[in-house]
Amino acid sequence: MSPIPASSGTTIRHRLNRGGNRQLNRALFTIAMVQAQWDGQGSAYLARKRAEGKTPPEARRCLMRHLAGVAYRAMVADAQVRNTTHMSGAA
């Protein structure tokens, strides 16, 4: 999900890095598209990014990065709960 520079002349742009975990990237893309179509928060996020002047592909990439952060924070929180439960059960 890390962007790479794709600038030309005075236009400063970034594009999607095609490397990395392709299955994870595809899953995030699918989640982003479902969010954009069916979830009010996802479509509002895209509308906000479009209002900032981003192109539709740039806005989708922003949504995918946002969703990756949400998923990561959920996994970290889940791991912390498991560790706390595991530690308290061992005592």
For each residue, the residues with C-beta under 8 A, 3 or more apart:
1: 16 17 20 25 28 61 64 65 68
2: 17 20
3: 14 15 16 17 61
4: 14 15 16 17
5: 13 14
6: 13 14 15
7: 11 12 13
8: 11 13
9:
10:
11: 7 8
12: 7
13: 5 6 7 8 58
14: 3 4 5 6 58
15: 3 4 6
16: 1 3 4 25 61
17: 1 2 3 4 20
18:
19:
20: 1 2 17 24 25
21: 24 25
22: 25 26
23: 26 27
24: 20 21 27 28
25: 1 16 20 21 22 28 29 64
26: 22 23 29 30
27: 23 24 30 31
28: 1 24 25 31 32 64 67 68 71
29: 25 26 32 33 60 64
30: 26 27 33 34
31: 27 28 34 35 64 67
32: 28 29 35 36 42 60 63 64 67
33: 29 30 36 37 60
34: 30 31 37 38 39 42
35: 31 32 38 39 41 42 43 45 63 67
36: 32 33 39 42 43 46 60 63
37: 33 34 42 43
38: 34 35 42
39: 34 35 36 42 43
40: 43 44
41: 35 44 45
42: 32 34 35 36 37 38 39 45 46 63
43: 35 36 37 39 40 46 47
44: 40 41 47 48
45: 35 41 42 48 49 62 63 66
46: 36 42 43 49 50 59 60 63
47: 43 44 50 51
48: 44 45 51 52
49: 45 46 52 54 58 59 62 63
50: 46 47 53 54 56 59
51: 47 48
52: 48 49
53: 50
54: 49 50 58 59 62
55: 58 59
56: 50 59 60
57: 60 61
58: 13 14 49 54 55 61 62
59: 46 49 50 54 55 56 62 63
60: 29 32 33 36 46 56 57 63 64
61: 1 3 16 57 58 64 65
62: 45 49 54 58 59 65 66
63: 32 35 36 42 45 46 49 59 60 66 67
64: 1 25 28 29 31 32 60 61 67 68
65: 1 61 62 68 69
66: 45 62 63 69 70
67: 28 31 32 35 63 64 70 71
68: 1 28 64 65 71 72
69: 65 66 72 73
70: 66 67 73 74
71: 28 67 68 74 75
72: 68 69 75 76
73: 69 70 76 77
74: 70 71 77 78
75: 71 72 78 79
76: 72 73 79 80
77: 73 74 80 81
78: 74 75 81 82
79: 75 76 82 83
80: 76 77 83 84
81: 77 78 84 85
82: 78 79 85 86
83: 79 80 86 87
84: 80 81 87 88
85: 81 82 88 89
86: 82 83 89 90
87: 83 84 90 91
88: 84 85 91
89: 85 86
90: 86 87
91: 87 88
